[in-house]
């Protein structure tokens, strides 16, 4: 890796992050203040080479930076922002020298659907829901507490060749296309958000648009659970019944 440019090293490390999420997600991350996963450490000997390669690439990337005056292309800047959620860089000079990714240009046509998500959350009692918001380069279209809803384009999915998915990062939700699986990059995005403390529900864009208002309420209610007001009311009723 010593001969790699910063852009090449970023591409290699981001590819590893997408292809082998167990190398980092199951073992926690010291930079995020999480415990190292001694109880869930990967014990399969076949992972040893991959683990060593990941650690070497991480160390090299964390201590590297672009050449002076070098402007990174948008794709590389996106990868840098994603990796920065997990790994520290040597200094903040990179962020200062590079043109920031324009978040406003990435909202696009998803903004009306994000508003529909907020309306659906409010309709079931989550009036404090907010969005869209950003976690690094990733857009969270609506959030209720720690529950995050991320709209996914149809091209982010591919059809499973069998009933078994390669990765099952989250529970299935109403409206999820049957027999489809998120691509590895989008799955890694969800895993990164989970490592940041979010409980993530992916929502296929076109599927959401086809749902009835009641179907939308059912989806967000099942994912986000009981809203605060309803939860407090039910708990108060349970306590009252207990006294009787």
C-alpha positions in Angstrom: 0.0 0.0 0.0 3.0 2.3 0.3 3.0 2.8 -3.4 -0.7 3.7 -3.6 -1.9 7.3 -4.1 -4.4 8.7 -1.6 -7.2 8.2 -4.1 -6.2 4.6 -4.8 -5.9 3.8 -1.1 -9.3 5.3 -0.5 -10.8 3.1 -3.2 -9.2 -0.1 -1.9 -10.3 0.6 1.7 -13.8 1.5 0.7 -14.1 -1.7 -1.3 -13.0 -3.7 1.6 -15.5 -1.9 3.8 -18.3 -2.9 1.5 -17.2 -6.4 0.7 -16.2 -7.5 4.3 -18.4 -5.6 6.8 -17.7 -8.3 9.5 -14.1 -7.1 9.6 -15.2 -3.9 11.3 -18.9 -4.0 12.3 -18.8 -7.1 14.5 -15.7 -6.1 16.4 -16.7 -2.6 17.3 -14.6 0.5 16.7 -12.4 2.2 19.2 -12.7 5.5 17.3 -16.4 5.5 18.0 -16.0 4.8 21.6 -17.3 1.2 21.3 -15.9 -1.8 23.0 -13.7 -4.0 20.9 -15.7 -7.2 20.1 -13.7 -9.7 22.0 -16.8 -11.8 22.4 -17.7 -11.6 18.8 -14.2 -11.7 17.3 -13.9 -13.5 14.0 -12.3 -16.9 14.7 -12.4 -18.5 11.3 -8.7 -18.9 10.2 -9.6 -17.9 6.7 -10.3 -14.4 7.9 -6.8 -13.9 9.1 -5.3 -12.6 5.8 -8.3 -10.3 5.3 -8.0 -8.9 8.8 -4.3 -8.2 8.4 -5.0 -6.5 5.0 -7.8 -4.4 6.5 -5.6 -3.3 9.4 -2.7 -2.4 7.2 -4.9 -0.5 4.8 -6.6 1.4 7.7 -3.3 2.4 9.2 -2.0 3.6 5.9 -5.1 5.5 5.0 -5.4 7.2 8.4 -1.9 8.6 8.1 -2.2 9.7 4.4 -3.5 12.7 2.6 -3.8 14.0 -1.0 -0.9 15.7 -2.7 -0.7 19.4 -2.1 -3.2 21.2 -4.4 -4.8 17.9 -5.5 -8.5 18.1 -5.8 -10.4 14.8 -5.4 -13.2 13.8 -7.6 -16.8 13.7 -6.1 -16.8 9.9 -5.8 -13.5 9.8 -3.8 -14.7 12.6 -1.6 -17.9 10.6 -0.9 -15.7 7.6 0.1 -13.5 9.8 2.3 -16.6 11.1 4.2 -17.9 7.6 4.6 -14.6 6.2 5.9 -14.2 9.2 8.2 -17.3 8.0 10.1 -15.2 4.9 11.1 -11.6 5.9 10.9 -9.7 9.0 11.9 -7.6 10.9 9.4 -4.1 12.3 10.2 -5.4 15.9 10.2 -8.3 18.2 9.3 -6.4 19.6 6.3 -8.1 17.3 3.9 -11.6 18.7 4.7 -10.3 22.2 4.5 -8.6 21.8 1.1 -11.3 20.0 -0.7 -14.6 21.3 -2.0 -17.4 19.9 0.2 -20.0 17.6 -1.2 -23.1 19.7 -1.8 -25.8 18.0 0.2 -28.5 20.2 -1.3 -27.7 18.7 -4.8 -28.2 15.2 -3.4 -31.6 15.7 -1.9 -33.3 16.1 -5.3 -36.6 14.4 -5.9 -36.5 12.5 -2.6 -37.4 15.6 -0.5 -41.2 15.3 -1.2 -41.1 11.7 -0.1 -39.1 12.6 3.0 -41.9 15.0 3.9 -44.4 12.2 3.4 -42.4 10.1 5.8 -42.5 12.9 8.4 -46.3 13.2 7.9 -46.7 9.4 8.4 -44.7 9.5 11.6 -46.7 12.5 12.9 -49.9 10.6 12.1 -49.0 7.8 14.5 -47.8 10.1 17.3 -44.2 10.9 16.4 -44.7 14.6 16.2 -41.0 15.3 17.1 -39.8 13.4 14.1 -37.3 15.3 12.0 -35.5 15.2 8.6 -33.9 15.1 6.2 -30.6 15.1 8.1 -27.1 13.9 7.4 -24.7 11.5 9.0 -21.5 12.1 7.1 -22.3 11.6 3.4 -25.5 9.6 4.1 -28.9 11.1 4.0 -31.4 10.1 6.7 -34.8 11.1 5.2 -36.7 11.0 8.5 -35.8 10.1 12.1 -37.9 9.4 15.2 -35.7 9.1 18.2 -32.9 6.7 17.2 -35.1 5.1 14.5 -33.9 6.2 11.0 -35.7 5.9 7.7 -33.6 5.9 4.5 -35.1 5.9 1.1 -33.4 3.6 -1.3 -33.6 3.8 -5.1 -34.8 0.8 -6.9 -31.4 0.3 -8.5 -29.9 -0.2 -5.0 -31.6 -3.7 -5.0 -30.8 -6.9 -6.9 -32.8 -10.1 -7.1 -31.6 -12.9 -4.9 -30.7 -16.1 -6.7 -32.2 -18.1 -3.8 -34.2 -17.6 -0.7 -31.0 -16.9 1.3 -29.6 -13.4 1.3 -25.8 -12.7 1.6 -26.3 -10.3 4.5 -29.3 -9.8 6.7 -28.6 -6.5 8.5 -32.0 -5.6 9.6 -35.4 -7.2 9.9 -37.7 -7.1 7.0 -40.3 -4.3 7.0 -43.7 -4.0 5.3 -43.5 -3.1 1.7 -40.0 -4.6 1.3 -39.7 -6.1 -2.1 -39.8 -9.9 -1.9 -36.8 -11.7 -3.2 -34.6 -8.6 -3.4 -31.5 -7.7 -1.5 -29.6 -4.4 -1.1 -26.4 -4.1 -3.0 -23.2 -4.3 -0.9 -22.5 -0.6 -0.9 -25.9 0.3 0.4 -25.8 -2.5 2.9 -22.5 -1.1 4.2 -24.1 2.3 4.4 -26.8 0.9 6.7 -24.2 -0.9 8.8 -22.2 2.3 9.2 -25.3 4.1 10.4 -26.0 1.3 12.8 -22.5 1.7 14.2 -23.4 5.4 14.7 -26.3 4.4 16.9 -29.2 4.5 14.4 -31.8 1.7 14.0 -32.2 1.9 10.3 -35.2 1.0 8.2 -34.5 1.1 4.4 -37.6 2.1 2.4 -37.6 1.4 -1.4 -38.5 4.7 -3.1 -41.1 3.3 -5.6 -42.5 0.9 -3.0 -43.3 3.8 -0.7 -45.0 5.8 -3.4 -47.2 2.8 -4.2 -48.3 2.4 -0.5 -51.7 3.7 0.6 -51.8 6.2 3.5 -52.7 3.3 5.9 -49.9 1.2 4.5 -47.4 4.0 5.2 -48.6 4.4 8.7 -48.3 0.7 9.3 -44.8 0.7 8.0 -43.5 3.5 10.2 -45.4 2.3 13.2 -44.0 -1.2 13.0 -40.5 0.2 12.5 -40.5 3.0 15.0 -42.6 1.2 17.7 -45.1 3.0 20.0 -44.9 6.8 19.9 -44.0 8.5 23.2 -47.5 9.8 24.0 -49.1 6.4 23.3 -46.4 4.5 25.2 -46.9 6.8 28.3 -50.7 6.4 28.1 -50.5 2.6 27.8 -48.1 2.4 30.7 -50.3 4.6 32.9 -53.3 2.4 32.1 -51.3 -0.7 32.9 -50.3 0.8 36.3 -53.9 1.8 37.0 -55.1 -1.7 36.3 -52.5 -3.1 38.6 -53.7 -1.0 41.5 -57.2 -2.2 40.9 
